[in-house]
Amino acid sequence: MEKPLVCLTLSKSTIREDLDLINEYRKYIDIAELRADLLNEDELLAIRRFPELAQIPTILTIRRKNDGGQYTGGEAARTMLFARALAFADPDKRKNFAYVDFEEDYHIPSLEDSALAYGTLIIRSMHDMNNTVRNLPQRFREMCKSNYEIPKIACMPRSLSDVTNIFKECENFNEFPHIICAMGSMGLPTRLLAYKLHSYLSFCSPSDASTFNEVLGHVDPITMNEIYNFRNLNEETKIFGITGWPLKTTASPALHNRGYRKQNINAVYIPVCSPDIKDTLDFADQIGMKGISVTIPHKASVLPFLNIESEQVHKIGACNTIVKELDGTWSGYNTDTDGLEKALLEFLKVKNLRGWKVAIIGAGGAAKAAAFVVKKLNGKGCIFNRTLTKAKGIAEKFGFDYALLSPESTKKLEKFSSLIIQTTSVGMGATDAPNEQNNPIWFYDFSGKEKIFDIIYTPELTPVMAQAEAAGCEVCNGLPMLKYQGYEQFKLYTGHEYKIEDSLSNSENQV
């Protein structure tokens, strides 16, 4: 089977705007899907000319609301729209729709005959917006009635194990062209690794199409091609990735995939979203992943699944990197420590933390790594957390102080404020001014002498950093840490040093 095609789903309300999208992304796509159900009503009578104007193979879709679309008219009116769009077919097939999407329960013989007479292939689709679909090969066979039909199934996985099942059921199914995609963030691997599913195409959307990108799990065509190298993936491609939950934003794919591309390594690094680490490992086994970066909330929960732990993992009790060994077991490492150490020393322009009193905000895996680094660099620390017992557990392990993360600990925070390391996810993606919801130390009045290191890198200036900077403090986000720990992961995964000159800029921080 040929490589999956890249299909741009058009999401604008006018034909002119949709044509502009095609021109913007033309070099990245193979097909465009005209979502006529999203067009303004006064645009619908003009859709017949769209393929000629688009100058690219086009799918005509008029999606009903119960199938995830926006068309609310009756079936008679929808049938008339299809008829007008397919009528008066041109002998030059490039001026006709290359495909038309009819749902599996929508059978209008006259429309089907009209499409087939002029070489328009029928995509026979079914959509389950709430659940996954099982027995996929059987369902495809039942849906495909002729050589002129391509069955399509789009479903909503309820867990990553549903996605694993899709890959399991489709790994050897290539009897005829078919399309399979799982929606939502957990379904993203079905789009990026469409070749492993033998899927005829993979859908993507413009970067500003928030509904498609968030609900359906689309990425934009540039990201698909320039970050994930979609068109060059094949059965020899080694697969790596990052797992966490909800994993809405991560710069790791850009960093790792750029490294592979620059060194001509046939590999890809993808996000694998799951609230359950076991589901992630089962998925990894199914598709043959060779290494995984582990982030919130799995840095501790992954430990029972490791056969070998590095010294840092054993001492810290948290793991952010796992590598598949030849015997099929996982080995765990913690590159957060090296990344944070290098980033801190670079930020502070010092060789160690002797004489520094450091406040560590949080008590998760990143906080444990921070405590390890502060101890190694001879600093004195205090762990601040909303759950005091968790703060105590880390503090006692490293001989540090601990306190409740609340206004009543303000004096203690002032005492340990030479350097404040913020390790929680609070403030990630925040765009509003600092407040109690997006700033974990909202109650603290900065003097201007503190140094603030926030492990978050999106936004570039987090709320706690903004508040501190306004008071005259020096601040640093987590991008340098991400880079340095990523370089170590890259070496663990590939055996090659990362070419640092090819690393990320501050703006390259999305999935």
BELVEN-V497142 format. One record per residue. N is the residue number from 1. RES is the residue in one letter. OMEGA is omega in whole degrees, 0 to 359 (none if undefined). BURIAL is # if it has 16 or more other C-alpha atoms within 10 Angstrom, else .. D_FIRST is the distance of its C-alpha to the first C-alpha in Angstrom with 2 decimals. Layout:
BEGIN
N_RES_OMEGA_BURIAL_D_FIRST, N_RES_OMEGA_BURIAL_D_FIRST
END
This chain:
BEGIN
1_M_178_._0.00, 2_E_181_._3.81, 3_K_179_#_6.64, 4_P_176_#_8.64, 5_L_176_#_11.39, 6_V_183_#_14.99, 7_C_178_#_17.17, 8_L_175_#_20.93, 9_T_184_#_23.00, 10_L_193_#_26.28, 11_S_184_#_29.29, 12_K_184_#_32.37, 13_S_177_#_35.05, 14_T_178_#_35.30, 15_I_180_#_33.07, 16_R_180_._34.61, 17_E_178_._33.70, 18_D_177_#_30.08, 19_L_177_#_29.92, 20_D_178_._31.50, 21_L_179_#_28.76, 22_I_180_#_26.09, 23_N_180_._28.20, 24_E_186_._28.74, 25_Y_191_#_25.09, 26_R_185_#_23.61, 27_K_182_._22.39, 28_Y_188_#_20.56, 29_I_178_#_18.62, 30_D_184_#_16.17, 31_I_171_#_17.43, 32_A_176_#_20.72, 33_E_176_#_21.77, 34_L_176_#_25.35, 35_R_183_#_27.08, 36_A_179_#_29.91, 37_D_179_#_31.50, 38_L_181_#_32.40, 39_L_171_#_34.12, 40_N_185_._37.86, 41_E_182_._39.13, 42_D_177_._40.52, 43_E_192_._37.12, 44_L_182_#_35.44, 45_L_183_._36.89, 46_A_187_._35.28, 47_I_181_#_31.61, 48_R_183_#_31.10, 49_R_187_._31.31, 50_F_182_#_28.97, 51_P_179_#_25.84, 52_E_180_#_28.16, 53_L_184_._29.75, 54_A_182_#_26.58, 55_Q_177_#_25.01, 56_I_177_#_21.51, 57_P_189_#_19.13, 58_T_174_#_20.79, 59_I_172_#_20.52, 60_L_179_#_23.90, 61_T_172_#_24.80, 62_I_192_#_28.30, 63_R_177_#_28.11, 64_R_183_#_30.98, 65_K_183_._32.99, 66_N_175_._32.35, 67_D_178_._28.59, 68_G_180_._29.23, 69_G_182_._30.02, 70_Q_181_#_33.35, 71_Y_184_#_33.92, 72_T_179_._37.13, 73_G_180_._38.13, 74_G_182_._38.18, 75_E_178_._35.46, 76_A_179_._37.43, 77_A_179_._37.47, 78_R_178_#_33.75, 79_T_179_._33.06, 80_M_178_._35.31, 81_L_177_#_33.38, 82_F_183_#_30.08, 83_A_180_#_31.98, 84_R_182_._33.48, 85_A_183_#_30.21, 86_L_184_#_28.53, 87_A_177_._31.72, 88_F_182_._32.76, 89_A_182_#_29.26, 90_D_176_._29.32, 91_P_175_._28.27, 92_D_186_._26.50, 93_K_180_._23.36, 94_R_180_#_23.28, 95_K_177_#_26.43, 96_N_172_#_25.00, 97_F_179_#_22.93, 98_A_182_#_19.24, 99_Y_171_#_18.86, 100_V_183_#_21.54, 101_D_173_#_21.56, 102_F_178_#_23.56, 103_E_185_#_24.33, 104_E_179_#_23.90, 105_D_182_._27.68, 106_Y_182_._28.00, 107_H_177_._28.12, 108_I_185_._30.01, 109_P_182_._29.53, 110_S_177_._30.97, 111_L_180_#_28.56, 112_E_179_#_25.54, 113_D_180_._26.91, 114_S_180_#_27.64, 115_A_185_#_24.15, 116_L_182_._22.49, 117_A_183_._25.19, 118_Y_173_#_24.22, 119_G_176_#_20.44, 120_T_180_#_20.27, 121_L_179_#_17.42, 122_I_170_#_18.74, 123_I_183_#_17.51, 124_R_193_#_19.32, 125_S_169_#_20.36, 126_M_184_#_22.57, 127_H_171_#_24.27, 128_D_186_#_26.47, 129_M_185_#_28.39, 130_N_186_._30.35, 131_N_175_#_28.38, 132_T_179_#_25.13, 133_V_181_#_23.31, 134_R_178_._23.03, 135_N_187_._21.27, 136_L_179_#_18.09, 137_P_179_#_16.10, 138_Q_180_._19.27, 139_R_178_._19.72, 140_F_181_#_16.32, 141_R_180_._17.17, 142_E_183_._20.62, 143_M_185_#_19.63, 144_C_184_#_17.21, 145_K_181_._19.77, 146_S_178_._18.02, 147_N_181_._14.99, 148_Y_181_#_16.37, 149_E_176_#_16.13, 150_I_179_#_13.75, 151_P_179_#_15.47, 152_K_175_#_16.35, 153_I_174_#_18.48, 154_A_184_#_20.52, 155_C_182_#_23.20, 156_M_179_#_25.88, 157_P_177_#_26.03, 158_R_177_._29.62, 159_S_178_#_29.06, 160_L_178_#_26.58, 161_S_175_#_26.40, 162_D_178_#_24.74, 163_V_177_#_21.95, 164_T_180_#_21.81, 165_N_178_#_21.43, 166_I_179_#_18.44, 167_F_180_#_16.61, 168_K_183_#_18.07, 169_E_186_#_17.08, 170_C_187_#_13.44, 171_E_181_._12.72, 172_N_183_._11.63, 173_F_177_#_10.69, 174_N_181_._7.32, 175_E_182_._9.35, 176_F_180_#_8.66, 177_P_178_#_8.11, 178_H_180_#_10.74, 179_I_177_#_12.68, 180_I_176_#_14.80, 181_C_173_#_17.45, 182_A_184_#_20.74, 183_M_178_#_23.64, 184_G_183_#_26.51, 185_S_179_#_26.93, 186_M_181_#_25.75, 187_G_184_#_22.42, 188_L_179_#_21.68, 189_P_179_#_19.43, 190_T_178_#_16.91, 191_R_182_#_16.75, 192_L_182_#_16.92, 193_L_182_#_14.47, 194_A_180_#_11.93, 195_Y_180_#_9.15, 196_K_178_#_10.95, 197_L_183_#_10.83, 198_H_182_#_7.13, 199_S_183_#_9.13, 200_Y_180_#_8.52, 201_L_175_#_11.48, 202_S_184_#_14.39, 203_F_172_#_17.96, 204_C_183_#_20.81, 205_S_175_#_24.41, 206_P_184_#_27.30, 207_S_181_._29.31, 208_D_180_._32.27, 209_A_188_#_30.53, 210_S_181_._32.17, 211_T_180_._31.47, 212_F_185_#_27.70, 213_N_183_#_27.74, 214_E_184_._30.10, 215_V_185_._29.42, 216_L_179_#_25.67, 217_G_178_#_24.88, 218_H_164_#_23.48, 219_V_181_#_23.90, 220_D_185_#_24.47, 221_P_180_#_22.05, 222_I_177_#_24.21, 223_T_182_#_24.25, 224_M_185_#_20.50, 225_N_186_#_20.06, 226_E_176_._23.37, 227_I_186_#_24.07, 228_Y_173_#_20.75, 229_N_192_#_18.93, 230_F_187_#_15.85, 231_R_182_#_13.93, 232_N_180_._14.52, 233_L_180_#_13.63, 234_N_185_._11.48, 235_E_178_._12.04, 236_E_182_._15.24, 237_T_174_._16.65, 238_K_185_#_19.89, 239_I_173_#_20.61, 240_F_179_#_24.15, 241_G_178_#_25.77, 242_I_179_#_28.89, 243_T_179_#_30.12, 244_G_179_#_33.06, 245_W_8_#_34.30, 246_P_175_._34.24, 247_L_183_#_32.77, 248_K_182_._33.00, 249_T_176_._33.43, 250_T_178_#_32.55, 251_A_184_#_32.49, 252_S_178_#_31.03, 253_P_179_#_27.35, 254_A_181_#_28.62, 255_L_184_#_30.81, 256_H_183_#_28.42, 257_N_175_#_25.33, 258_R_179_#_27.66, 259_G_178_#_28.91, 260_Y_185_#_25.53, 261_R_182_#_24.69, 262_K_181_._28.15, 263_Q_177_._28.02, 264_N_176_._24.48, 265_I_181_._23.57, 266_N_183_#_19.91, 267_A_176_#_20.72, 268_V_182_#_20.75, 269_Y_188_#_23.59, 270_I_172_#_23.21, 271_P_175_#_25.80, 272_V_186_#_25.90, 273_C_175_#_28.58, 274_S_174_#_30.54, 275_P_184_#_34.23, 276_D_183_#_33.84, 277_I_178_#_33.24, 278_K_177_#_32.39, 279_D_178_#_29.51, 280_T_182_#_28.29, 281_L_176_#_28.60, 282_D_177_._26.83, 283_F_180_#_23.90, 284_A_178_#_24.03, 285_D_183_._24.03, 286_Q_184_._20.99, 287_I_176_#_18.71, 288_G_177_._20.63, 289_M_183_#_22.71, 290_K_180_#_25.12, 291_G_183_#_27.77, 292_I_169_#_28.99, 293_S_186_#_31.73, 294_V_180_#_33.96, 295_T_184_#_36.00, 296_I_7_#_38.22, 297_P_193_#_38.89, 298_H_187_#_37.34, 299_K_176_#_39.24, 300_A_184_#_41.65, 301_S_179_#_39.70, 302_V_187_#_37.14, 303_L_182_#_39.99, 304_P_183_._40.16, 305_F_182_._36.57, 306_L_175_#_37.31, 307_N_179_._38.22, 308_I_176_#_39.71, 309_E_174_#_41.38, 310_S_180_._42.49, 311_E_180_._46.18, 312_Q_179_#_45.61, 313_V_181_#_43.65, 314_H_183_._46.40, 315_K_185_._49.18, 316_I_186_#_47.66, 317_G_179_#_46.03, 318_A_184_#_42.91, 319_C_178_#_39.54, 320_N_182_#_37.14, 321_T_175_#_34.66, 322_I_183_#_33.01, 323_V_179_#_31.15, 324_K_179_#_29.27, 325_E_182_._31.08, 326_L_180_._29.89, 327_D_177_._31.52, 328_G_179_._29.50, 329_T_180_._32.49, 330_W_172_#_33.01, 331_S_185_#_35.62, 332_G_180_#_37.19, 333_Y_174_#_38.66, 334_N_178_#_40.43, 335_T_176_#_39.80, 336_D_183_#_41.56, 337_T_179_#_44.84, 338_D_181_#_44.14, 339_G_181_#_42.64, 340_L_180_#_45.59, 341_E_181_#_48.17, 342_K_181_#_47.04, 343_A_180_#_46.68, 344_L_182_#_50.12, 345_L_177_._51.95, 346_E_180_._50.45, 347_F_186_#_51.43, 348_L_182_#_54.89, 349_K_178_._55.59, 350_V_178_._57.14, 351_K_177_._56.68, 352_N_181_#_57.27, 353_L_178_#_58.39, 354_R_181_._61.84, 355_G_179_._64.20, 356_W_173_#_61.46, 357_K_193_#_61.46, 358_V_174_#_57.96, 359_A_177_#_56.91, 360_I_184_#_53.49, 361_I_181_#_52.31, 362_G_181_#_50.22, 363_A_177_#_49.70, 364_G_181_#_45.96, 365_G_180_#_43.87, 366_A_177_#_44.38, 367_A_178_#_48.12, 368_K_177_#_48.25, 369_A_179_#_46.61, 370_A_178_#_49.10, 371_A_178_#_51.99, 372_F_182_#_50.86, 373_V_180_#_50.79, 374_V_178_#_54.13, 375_K_181_#_55.74, 376_K_182_._54.38, 377_L_174_#_55.74, 378_N_174_._59.13, 379_G_174_#_59.12, 380_K_186_#_60.69, 381_G_174_#_58.57, 382_C_181_#_58.79, 383_I_178_#_55.97, 384_F_180_#_56.08, 385_N_180_#_54.18, 386_R_174_._54.67, 387_T_189_._54.64, 388_L_182_._57.50, 389_T_178_._56.66, 390_K_177_#_53.29, 391_A_180_#_55.06, 392_K_182_#_57.65, 393_G_179_._55.10, 394_I_183_#_53.64, 395_A_182_#_57.06, 396_E_180_._58.66, 397_K_184_._55.89, 398_F_179_#_56.55, 399_G_182_._60.25, 400_F_172_#_59.83, 401_D_177_#_61.53, 402_Y_182_#_59.84, 403_A_177_#_60.56, 404_L_177_#_59.40, 405_L_183_#_57.28, 406_S_181_#_59.71, 407_P_181_._62.60, 408_E_179_._65.05, 409_S_183_._63.51, 410_T_180_#_64.06, 411_K_179_._66.80, 412_K_179_#_64.67, 413_L_177_#_61.83, 414_E_181_#_64.34, 415_K_181_._65.40, 416_F_186_#_61.86, 417_S_175_#_60.80, 418_S_177_#_60.80, 419_L_176_#_57.02, 420_I_179_#_55.07, 421_I_181_#_51.52, 422_Q_186_#_49.65, 423_T_182_#_46.85, 424_T_177_#_46.06, 425_S_180_#_43.35, 426_V_181_#_46.14, 427_G_180_#_45.74, 428_M_179_#_42.00, 429_G_183_#_40.74, 430_A_179_#_44.29, 431_T_181_._45.37, 432_D_181_._48.87, 433_A_180_._52.13, 434_P_178_#_53.04, 435_N_185_._54.13, 436_E_182_._54.51, 437_Q_185_._50.95, 438_N_180_#_49.13, 439_N_185_#_51.64, 440_P_177_#_52.32, 441_I_182_#_55.72, 442_W_185_#_56.74, 443_F_188_._60.29, 444_Y_176_#_60.84, 445_D_182_._62.83, 446_F_179_#_61.71, 447_S_184_._64.55, 448_G_181_._62.54, 449_K_184_._62.89, 450_E_170_#_59.86, 451_K_184_#_56.60, 452_I_174_#_53.55, 453_F_180_#_50.15, 454_D_183_#_47.55, 455_I_176_#_44.28, 456_I_178_#_42.55, 457_Y_175_#_41.06, 458_T_6_#_40.04, 459_P_181_#_42.18, 460_E_175_#_43.41, 461_L_182_#_46.94, 462_T_181_#_47.09, 463_P_180_#_50.03, 464_V_177_#_51.98, 465_M_181_#_51.49, 466_A_180_#_52.63, 467_Q_181_#_55.74, 468_A_181_#_56.53, 469_E_179_#_55.99, 470_A_179_._58.29, 471_A_178_._60.95, 472_G_181_._60.59, 473_C_170_#_58.45, 474_E_185_#_55.91, 475_V_177_#_52.43, 476_C_177_#_48.98, 477_N_189_#_45.67, 478_G_182_#_43.06, 479_L_177_#_40.73, 480_P_177_#_42.42, 481_M_179_#_42.12, 482_L_180_#_38.42, 483_K_186_#_37.92, 484_Y_178_#_40.00, 485_Q_178_#_38.61, 486_G_177_#_35.07, 487_Y_179_#_35.91, 488_E_177_#_36.98, 489_Q_180_#_33.83, 490_F_180_#_31.71, 491_K_178_._33.73, 492_L_183_#_33.40, 493_Y_191_#_29.61, 494_T_186_._29.02, 495_G_181_._32.33, 496_H_172_._32.76, 497_E_176_._35.40, 498_Y_176_#_34.32, 499_K_190_._35.28, 500_I_181_._37.64, 501_E_180_._37.87, 502_D_186_._34.28, 503_S_187_#_35.18, 504_L_165_#_35.34, 505_S_182_._37.76, 506_N_185_._39.48, 507_S_184_._37.38, 508_E_189_#_33.97, 509_N_181_#_34.28, 510_Q_180_._31.65, 511_V_none_#_28.46
END
